Amino acid sequence: MSDVMIDPPLHRPRERLQHAGARSLTSAELLAVVVGSGSVGYPALQIGEGLLHRVDGALSRLAALPVGVLAAVPGVGRARASAVAAALELGRRLAVETAAEAPTLRDPAAVAACFAPRLAGLPVEEFHVVHVDAKHRLWRDVVVSRGLLNASLVHPREVFREAIADRAAAVVLVHNHPSGDPTPSPEDRLVTGQLVAAGRILDIPVLDHVIVGRGRFLSFAEAGLL
């Protein structure tokens, strides 16, 4: 009998990737796509979560593990471990190639210039958490929510989980207002306050929250709202 198991519909990151794009997936879901089919008792998503649990969620530590150690994670095996190692090495090489090209987000104008072309014309709000390194260079852009911004969707746990795993030096919050008016709403202020407070506790400061409108933007830092 084959040990390949068909994952339930709700555990199919591959379909979600095809529908919403790779950036919409968590690290565990991306690993699930890499490993492909699960095995008996171990759906692909569970395998991805198991790999991350092995390294406390840090992809950099996962990439440093030998194939033999990866293979020992329940449900992985040598074939899946080899695929994961290859994917992580591709990611490392891509990071090396693009490090010199990464934009530096030292001021709100630079943030707006980087994100306005993508966000200004969207019909719904998108909330991005931008991970930056110690030199304020963009390291990773994580889409946290799409649709109406509210505190229940943009929770500090979800925002900082990926930042901690990436060992981000700081984060910049960015979202758009489809109305074109970047004036912050009461909900914008509430969410920002919660995330700034959480960042202080975790020692991952929120450098700014930039709201992109149509042809203009607002910076919480410049407006004295952080």
DAMO-V481266 format. One record per residue. N is the residue number from 1. RES is the residue in one small letter. SS is DSSP state (2 for helix, 1 for strand, 0 for the rest). Layout:
N&RES&SS ; N&RES&SS
This chain:
1&m&0 ; 2&s&0 ; 3&d&0 ; 4&v&1 ; 5&m&1 ; 6&i&0 ; 7&d&0 ; 8&p&0 ; 9&p&2 ; 10&l&2 ; 11&h&2 ; 12&r&0 ; 13&p&2 ; 14&r&2 ; 15&e&2 ; 16&r&2 ; 17&l&2 ; 18&q&2 ; 19&h&2 ; 20&a&2 ; 21&g&0 ; 22&a&2 ; 23&r&2 ; 24&s&2 ; 25&l&0 ; 26&t&0 ; 27&s&2 ; 28&a&2 ; 29&e&2 ; 30&l&2 ; 31&l&2 ; 32&a&2 ; 33&v&2 ; 34&v&2 ; 35&v&2 ; 36&g&0 ; 37&s&0 ; 38&g&1 ; 39&s&1 ; 40&v&0 ; 41&g&0 ; 42&y&1 ; 43&p&0 ; 44&a&2 ; 45&l&2 ; 46&q&2 ; 47&i&2 ; 48&g&2 ; 49&e&2 ; 50&g&2 ; 51&l&2 ; 52&l&2 ; 53&h&2 ; 54&r&2 ; 55&v&0 ; 56&d&0 ; 57&g&0 ; 58&a&0 ; 59&l&2 ; 60&s&2 ; 61&r&2 ; 62&l&2 ; 63&a&2 ; 64&a&2 ; 65&l&0 ; 66&p&0 ; 67&v&2 ; 68&g&2 ; 69&v&2 ; 70&l&2 ; 71&a&2 ; 72&a&0 ; 73&v&0 ; 74&p&0 ; 75&g&0 ; 76&v&0 ; 77&g&2 ; 78&r&2 ; 79&a&2 ; 80&r&2 ; 81&a&2 ; 82&s&2 ; 83&a&2 ; 84&v&2 ; 85&a&2 ; 86&a&2 ; 87&a&2 ; 88&l&2 ; 89&e&2 ; 90&l&2 ; 91&g&2 ; 92&r&2 ; 93&r&2 ; 94&l&2 ; 95&a&2 ; 96&v&2 ; 97&e&2 ; 98&t&2 ; 99&a&2 ; 100&a&2 ; 101&e&2 ; 102&a&0 ; 103&p&0 ; 104&t&1 ; 105&l&0 ; 106&r&0 ; 107&d&0 ; 108&p&2 ; 109&a&2 ; 110&a&2 ; 111&v&2 ; 112&a&2 ; 113&a&2 ; 114&c&2 ; 115&f&2 ; 116&a&2 ; 117&p&2 ; 118&r&2 ; 119&l&2 ; 120&a&0 ; 121&g&0 ; 122&l&0 ; 123&p&0 ; 124&v&0 ; 125&e&0 ; 126&e&1 ; 127&f&1 ; 128&h&1 ; 129&v&1 ; 130&v&1 ; 131&h&1 ; 132&v&1 ; 133&d&0 ; 134&a&0 ; 135&k&0 ; 136&h&0 ; 137&r&1 ; 138&l&1 ; 139&w&1 ; 140&r&1 ; 141&d&1 ; 142&v&1 ; 143&v&1 ; 144&v&1 ; 145&s&1 ; 146&r&1 ; 147&g&0 ; 148&l&0 ; 149&l&0 ; 150&n&0 ; 151&a&0 ; 152&s&0 ; 153&l&0 ; 154&v&0 ; 155&h&0 ; 156&p&2 ; 157&r&2 ; 158&e&2 ; 159&v&2 ; 160&f&2 ; 161&r&2 ; 162&e&2 ; 163&a&2 ; 164&i&2 ; 165&a&2 ; 166&d&2 ; 167&r&0 ; 168&a&0 ; 169&a&0 ; 170&a&1 ; 171&v&1 ; 172&v&1 ; 173&l&1 ; 174&v&1 ; 175&h&1 ; 176&n&1 ; 177&h&0 ; 178&p&0 ; 179&s&0 ; 180&g&0 ; 181&d&0 ; 182&p&0 ; 183&t&0 ; 184&p&0 ; 185&s&0 ; 186&p&2 ; 187&e&2 ; 188&d&2 ; 189&r&2 ; 190&l&2 ; 191&v&2 ; 192&t&2 ; 193&g&2 ; 194&q&2 ; 195&l&2 ; 196&v&2 ; 197&a&2 ; 198&a&2 ; 199&g&2 ; 200&r&2 ; 201&i&2 ; 202&l&2 ; 203&d&0 ; 204&i&0 ; 205&p&1 ; 206&v&1 ; 207&l&1 ; 208&d&1 ; 209&h&1 ; 210&v&1 ; 211&i&1 ; 212&v&1 ; 213&g&0 ; 214&r&0 ; 215&g&0 ; 216&r&0 ; 217&f&1 ; 218&l&1 ; 219&s&1 ; 220&f&0 ; 221&a&0 ; 222&e&0 ; 223&a&0 ; 224&g&0 ; 225&l&0 ; 226&l&0
